[in-house]
Amino acid sequence: MGDRDKDEFLDRYLKELREENAAVFIGAGLSKAAGYVDWPGLIAPVANSLGLDATKEADLVALAQYYLNVNSSNRHSLNQLLIDEFSDLKSPTENHAILARLPIHTYWTTNYDRLIEKALEAAGKRVDSKYENDQLANTRRGRDAIIYKMHGDIEHPHKSILTKDDYEKYFQTHDPFITALSGDLVKNTFLFLGFSFTDPNIDFVLSRIRARYAEHQRQHYCVMRRRTRGKNEKKAEFEYALTKQGHVTKDLERFNIKTIFVDEFKEITELLRRIEFRYRRRTVFVSGSAAEFGPWKREQTEDFVAKLSGALIDRDLRITTGFGLGIGSAVVTGAVQQIYSTNHRSLDEQLVLRPFPIGIKDERERKATFERYREELIAQAGIAIFIMGNKISGKEVVASDGMRAEFEIAKRRGLYLIPVGASGSMASQLWTEVMGNLSAFYPKLENKVRPLLAAVGRDTKRPSELTEPILKLVSLLSRD
């Protein structure tokens, strides 16, 4: 799979993310990067105790069953093995963190650990975790994400799916999970990560969907590392493994699962970063405040901001804003008018408005609250526009330190920054800073950005003249 396949995958999966139809299936490979064992690592001590070698066995579930047979169906040792391997509180990887930040509401996993739960909670999301049949009938109020742990949870190792007996009875003991997964695979586009497709439960579900929908199956994707030759691996063994991988990926096409190959595991992280970055670039954070409007005057400033906001919405972009003094109302006016001008747009989907709670009297609490507000708003965006930025301090009009704080957060988070220098105040200072170091703020885009950003900084008494270069900049930066 070349770059064209990756680009096609990115385009399709981003579309599903925006339409909230994206789901993810997490396998043991993602947890291994966090320090947990994968299936061969988990079963290795079991195999050793049986006088076998896990690296020579294809059916690892059978090894767990052999161990159970030898111990007269007493699975205490297997339960303890799970506890020993998965009870340590490992930290989620960057892959988990990115998946948690994306607008994904449905997660499936065969893992016992709680890495994705921790990542989602760190992202400020409320998680509804399901690992028993009875839990499927209940809904956690205000949930942001639902996690289906079809093989159980580490807190209940005695109920985990581990042996051949467990797998053979799964369609009786966990039929609601099979039904739920079947439904999600029909209505959502899945991305399989760290998954080997050797799980008999998954194979059964996919086969049932294929039989039912034939040539009308939904497109899914999996990311897989391309087989490479090991250091001491014989050429014949490598070629055999490579041929088998080819057959496996071809077989996945029967279920409309397209394989995206990477050469190194780190490329998975790079791919997820690209997904997140491209998704965020469709959201524009507007920072602005004005106690004094200077030569532009209030009326034409508000008209400029409103028309700019409407034009952003018209380009199918999303706006986030903190409703800054003198600017925020114009952002809302322009955005809402454009959204309501067509029946094909939703206010909730295209405008995120977060007014600051200015009534907090305790200075430390107010500062901490404002910082969290800004972080959450800016974290959703990929582009930030800064307009004016001044406030009253005592009896004087001064540059806004709040806009400076938002600029620093946006810079730290890697947003593309567009200070409207011609609007004056703090925005003018920020424009000078960005123009003075374009290669740092716009790596690989410096030559394309320079003339447009320069136009945004030129003095003008008619702010409407700035709309076109701003929109060209946004179009350039938000392009997929």
N, C-alpha and C positions, 0 to 999 in steps of 0.2 A: 504494500500500500504506500503510495507516494503522497506528496503534499496535496495533490488534487483531491484524494480521498479524505484526507484530514480536513481540508477546507469545506468539502461537501458535508461532512459530518458536523462541523462547527455551524454551518449555515442552518442545517436541519434541526439540530438540537437547540440552538439559540431560538429558533422560531417556536419550538415547543416550550421552552422556558418562558418566553414572553406570553404565550397563550396559556401558561400554567398547566401544561399537559406532560411535563417531564417528570420522570421517576428515575431512581437509581437502585441497582442491586449490588450490594457490597459483599465480596467474598473474603476468604481468609488472607489473601495476598495483601490487602490493604492493612490488615492488623499486624501482619508480620513486620511491616516497615516501622511499626510503633514499638516493636520489641516482643510481641507475642509469637508463639509458635504457630506454624501452619499445620495442616493435617498430617503430613509426614513426620513433622517434629513432635506432634502430640502423640502419635501412635508408636513412635520409635521405641520408647521404654516398654510398651506392651509387647511389641514384636520381640524384643530382646529376651523378655521373660519367657516367651514361648519357644525360644531357640530359633527365631526367624529374623530376617533382615527386611525392615520396612522399605528400604531403597529398591529391593528386588520384587516387591509386591505391587500389583496394580490395584487390587481391591482392598483398600485400607479399612473399609467398614467391616470386611470379613475378619480382619485381625482383631478388632474390638470384640466381635462375636466369639472368636476362638477363645479369647481371654475370659469371656463370660462363661463359656462352656466349661473351661478348665476349673473355674471357681464356683461351679454348681449354681450358676445364674445369680450369684451374689455380686452386685455391681458396686459395692462400697469402694473398692480400689479404683474403679473407673471414675466414680464421682470425686474421689480425693484427687485424682490426676487432674481433672478439670479445675478443681479449686486451686491446686498448686500452681497450675500454669496460667490461670486467668484472673486470680484474685488480686494480683499486684496492680496498683493504680497507675497504669501507663498513661502518658499524655497523648492526646490525638495528634496525628501528623498534619502537615499542611494540607494534604489531600482531604482529610476529614474536615478541616476548617473551611476550605473553599466550598466543599459540598454543602456545608451547613449554612454558609452565607448566601448561596444561590436560592432563588425562589422555587425550591423543590419541597413539595408537601408530602410526598410518599417515598419512604425508604424501606427496602426489603434487605434482609441479611440472613445468612446461615451462621453468622458468628455469635459466640456466646458473650463476648466482651461488651463493654459499654462505651466504646470510643466515640461512636457517632452521637450517642446521647449527650456525652460531655461536650462535644464540639457544638451541637445545636444549642445547648444551654449557655455556652460561652458566647454564642452569637445572639443571645437575648431571646431565644425562641422557646415557646412552651411545647414540651414533647409529650406525646401520647404513645407509650410503648406497649406493644402487644406480644406476649409470648405464651399465652394460654387461651384456649378456646373461649372461655367465659368473658375474657377481656374484649373480644371482638364486638360484643353487644353493647359495650359501654363507650361513651365518648367523653374525653376530658374537655371541660369547658374552656373555650378560647384557645384551643390548640393551634399551633402553627405548623406542626409536622407530626406525622404518624410513622412509627417504626414497627414493622412486622418482623419479629425474630422467630422465624419458622422452625428453628431447631432448639429454641429455648434460651434461657438467660443464666448467667453464671451464679446468680443468687439462688437458683433452684437446680443444681446440677443433677439431682435424682430424676428430674423430668426432662432432661436434655435428650435430643435425638443423637444417638452415638453408635449403637450396635445394629447389626443386620435385622434383629428382631424389631427394633424401633422403626427402621425404614420400611420393613414389610408391613407393619401395622399402621403406618402413618396415614394411609388413606381411610382408615377407620377411626383412628384416635384424633387426627387433625384435619378432617375433611373441611371444616370451615376455613382453614388457612389455604387449602388448595383452591377452594371456590373464590376466596378473596384475591389470591394471586392471579388466578385466571382472569378475573374481572379487570384487575389493574393492567395486565398485559394487553388486554383488548383496548382499553381506553387511554392508556398512557404510552409514551415512548420511553423505553428503558435504556439506561446506560449501565452495562455490566462492568464492574471494576474488581480486579483481584479474584476473579472467578474462573474456575477451570472447566466447568460444564461436565463434571463427572458425577454430579449429585443425581441420584435416581429420581428424587422427588421433582426436581426441576425438569428433568427429561419427560416425566409423565405429564406435567402441566403443559409444557410446550407442545407435546405430541397431541394432546387433547384439543388445544387451540388450533393447531394445524389441520386436524381432521374436521373441525367445525367450520373454520373460515377459509380453508383451502388457499386460494390465490388472493384473498383479501385481508391478509394479516397485516398488522401495524408494523412499521419499520422500527427495529431496535438496533442497538450498537453494543459492541464489547471492545475493550482495549486489551490487547494481548501483546506480550513481548515476543518478538520474532526469535525463533530457536537459533541459538548460536553454539558453536562447537566449544565444548569444555576443554580445559587445559590439558588433561590427560585422556580425553575421549578419542576413541578410534574413529577413523574417517567413516567406516561403514556404519557404526552405531549412530554417528551424527546424521548421516544421510537418511538413515531409517527414521530417526526422530523427526527430521525436517519433513520427510514425506508424510508421516503420520499427522503432523500439525496441519499440513495442507489439506488432508482429507477431513480433519476435524472442522477446520474453518469452512470448508465447502459444505459440510453437513449442516453447519449452523445456518446456512443460507436457506435450508428447507423451512426454518422457522422465521425467516426474514430477519435474521440477526447478522449484521454486517460487521466484520472484524476490522478494526483499525490497529495496524501493527506499529509498535515502537521498538527501537533497538535497545534502549536502556529504560529501566524503571523510572528514572528521573524524568523521562519524557512524558510520563503520565501527569506528573505535577505541572510540567510546562503546558500541557494540553489543557488542564483544568484552569490554569492561570489565564490562558487565552480565552477560554469560555467566560470566565468571570469578568475579565477586562472588557471584552466585546459586549457583554451584557450591560455592564455599568455605563459604557459610553452612550447608551441610548437614554440615559438620565442626566439632566442638566441641573446642577445646583445653582440657584441664583442668590447671591449675597448682596445686600444693599441696604443702606439707611441714609436718611437725609433730614436733618433738622433745618438745613438751609440749602437752597437750590442754585444759588449763584446766578450766572447770566442765562442759564437755561430756563429759569422760572419753573414754578411748580406744575402748571398746566401742561406745558409741552414735554416736561420730564415724564409725567405720568402717562401721557399719550405715547411717548417713545417706548417706555417700559411695557405698557399694555400691548402694543402692536408687536413688539419683539417676542413677548410671551406667547401671544396668539400664533405667531409664525412658527415658533418652536413646536407647539402642539400640532399645528398643521402638518409638520414634517414627521408626525408620529413619534415625537420624542416625549419624554416624561420630565416633569419639573418638580424639584423639591425646593422648598424655601422656608425660612424661619420668620417670614412676615415682618421684615425690618421696617422701622419707622419711615414713613414717607415714600417707600418703594414697594413694600410687600402688598399693599392693597391694589396697586396697579398691576403687579404680577398676577394676582388672583383674578382681577377683572378681565385681563386679556386672555388668560388661560380658560376661565370658565366660559366666556363668550364663544371662544373657538370650539370648545368641547361640546357645548350645547347647540352649536350650529349644524351638527350632524348627529344622526341617530346611531352612528357606528363607533362612537367613542364613549368612554366611561370616566366620570369625574374621579372616582376612586383609583382607577388604573393610571391616570395621566397626571394627577396633581397630588403631591404630598405636602400638606401645609402644617407646620409645627410652630405656632406662636410661642414666644418665650414667656414663662411665668414670672413676670416682672414684680409680682407682689411678695416675693421671698425676701424677708428683712435681714435674716442672718447672712452676712457677707460670704462666709466660707461655704455655707450651704448653697447660696445662690450661684457662686462661682462653679461649684462642683456640678450643679444641675445644668447650668448653661453649657459646660464643657461636654457633658454626656449628650445633651440635646444636639449639639453641633456634630459630635462624633457620629451619632446615629443617622443624622440627615445626610452628612457628607459621604458616609460609607456606602450609601446607595448609588452615588453618582460616579460618572467618569469624566465629566466636564464641569467646570465651575466658572461662572461669570460674576464679576465684581463691579458694582455700579455705585459711584459716589463714595459713601462711607464717612459720614460726619455726624456729630452729636453735640448737644449742649453740655458743657461742663462749667458749672458756676454761671457766669454771664457770657462765656465765650463759646464760639463754635470751634470744635477741635476734631481732628481725624479720629475715626472710630477704631478703638482697640479691639472691639468685637470682630470687625472685618479682618483685621490682622490675624486674630486667633483662628478664624475660619480659613484664611489663606494658608496658614501654617499647617493646619490639619489636612487640608486638601493637598498640599504639596507632599506631606508625609505619606499620604495614602496613594500617591501617584496619579492624581487627577490631572487632566489638561487644564491649564489656568488661562482665563481670558479677562484680565483687568481692563475695564473700559477707561483708559487713561484720560480721555477727553472730558469725562464727567467730573474730574477733579477729586479733591480730598484724598482719602486713603487709597482709592482706586488708582489715582495718578501715581502715587508712590510705588504701588505694587506693579504698575505697568512699566515704570522705569527699571525696577528690579528684574522683571522677566525679560524685557528687551535687552538688558545688559548682559544676560547670560542665556541666550536662547538655546544654545546647544545642550545645556543641562536640563532645561524645562521641556524642550522638544527634540529629544534625540532622534535623528534620522528624518526629521520633518522641518528642520530649521529653515531651509531655503523656501519651502512652500508657505510656512507660517509668517515669515518676516514681513512681507509686504502687507498682508492682511492685518497683522497685529499693529504694524506701524500706522495704518489707516485709522485704527480704533483709538490711537493716542493723539491724533492731530486735533488741535483746537478747532472748535466749530460752535457757532451759535445755534445751529439747527441739529439737535441730536438725532433726528430722523435720518440724517446722512450716514449715521453709523450702523444702521440696521443691516444694510447689505453686507459690509465686510464681516460683521459679527456672525451673520447667518452662514456666510461662506466658510468662515473658520469652523463653526460648529459642524457644518456638513462635511468638511474635510476630516475633522477629528472623530466624528461619530460613524464614519463610513466603515462598514464591515469588511 
